[in-house]
Amino acid sequence: MRHYEVVFMVHPSQSEQVASMVERYQANLEKRGGVVHRFEDWGRRPLAYPINKVHKAHYVLMNIECDQAAIDELESAFRFNDAVLRNLIIRRDEAVTDPSPLMRSGEERERPEGSEGGARRDDSERGERGRRSDNDSDSDSDND
């Protein structure tokens, strides 16, 4: 069996049904001998461009291990479900179980105040360039 990464976007008006949709998809995969290694519900997020006049969608990520017949059935389920706006299925070399960068960044935001990160650097940490002076920006305009 091969490993796959599946991302699909659900119409925002159907966000309440995402849990039942995922349960149905997982049950179909497990019925065919597939395994879900990672499941992440990214929630409602803005789209880069409108799809059918919709500007937000509910994102779901799954890393699965299954055969081609199960993938074909999953693609068919996505195609005939009007609530699924877009989907992407990518074959992976190995199972991915660690949190995605999106979930890790969410965990970092939830850290209590006073923890590391987010502190401003002072001028000694700026590197070689240092501060920009007003004379540097006017040097090109003097050659007119």
N, C-alpha and C positions, 0 to 999 in steps of 0.2 A: 504494500500500500504506500501511497505517496502522501507527502505533507503539503498542505495548502494554507494560504492566508486569504480569508474572505472578509471583505468590507462591503457593507450595503447601507444605503441611505433610505430612510422611511419618511414618507410625507408627514409634516409636523402635526396635521390633524389626526393622524393615526398613532401618535406617540404612546397612547395608553395601551395599544394592542401589541407593542414591541415585545413585551415579555412572552405573550402567548405565541407570537410568531417564532421567536427564538426557540421556545420549547418544542414547537412543532418541527422546526428544522433540525434541532438536535435529536429528537426522537427518530426522525427519518434516517439521519446519519447512523445512529447507534443501531437501528434495526438492520442496516446493511453492513454492520461490522465496523463502522467508523468510530473515531475517538475525537473528542473536543479537548485540545490541550490548553487552550487559552480562550477566554471570553471576556470582552470588555464592552461595556455600554458607555459610549462617549457622550450621550445625551444630545440635546439640540445644539446645533452649531450653525453659524452663517455659511451660506454657500459662496463660492468664489464668483459665480454668475447665476442668474435666475434660471431655474429649470421649470418649465410650464408655469411661469409667473409665481413661483415659490422661491423665497429668499432664504429659508432655513430648512434644515432637515435633521432627523434623528439618526445619528451614526452608530453602527454596531460593528465590532471587529471580532472575528473568530479565527483561531488557528486550529486546523483539523487534520486528521489523518484518515484517509479513506481511499476507495478505489474509484475508477473513472465512472462507473455506473452511478455511484452516489453523487458525484459532482454533476453529472448530467441531470439527475433528478433535482438537485439543488438549483441549478441554472433554470430549469423548467419552472420550478416553484417561484423563483424571482420574476421570471418573464410573465407569468400569468397572474401575479399579485400586483394590482394597480397601486397599492400603497408603496411599493419599492420603486423609488425614483431612479436610482442607479445602483450597480453592483460591480465589484471587481474581484476576480478570483485569480490568485497568483500561486504558481507552484513553488514550493520552497525545498531546499536540500535537507533540512532537518526540522524537527519540531521546535517551535519557539514558545517558551513558557514564561519568560520574564516579562514584566510590564512594558508596555510601549512607551516611547518618549512622551506622548501626550499624557498618559497616566502618571508618569514620573514627575512631569512638570506640575501637575495638579497636586501631588503629594508635597512638593517643595513649597507651594504657595500656602499650604495648610500648616507649615511649621510655626511654632509659637514665636512671638516677637523676642528679639534679643539673641536669636540664633544667628549663625553665620549666614552670609549672603546678603546682597542688597546694600552693603555699606559703600559709601562713596570713596573713591581713591583721592588721596591728596596729590599735590603737584609733584612730589618726589617719585610717585609711581607712574607718571605719565609716559615715560620712555624717553627716547632721544630727542624727539621734536620739541618737547616742552610747550610753553605757552606761545600763542601766535600774537605777534605785535601788529600794530596798525600800519607800520611802515612796510611790512611784507606784502600786504594786500594792495597797497597803492603803487608799488614799484612798476607794475605793468601799465598802469594808466598814465604814468609820467612820460612815456615814449611817444605820445601823440604828436 
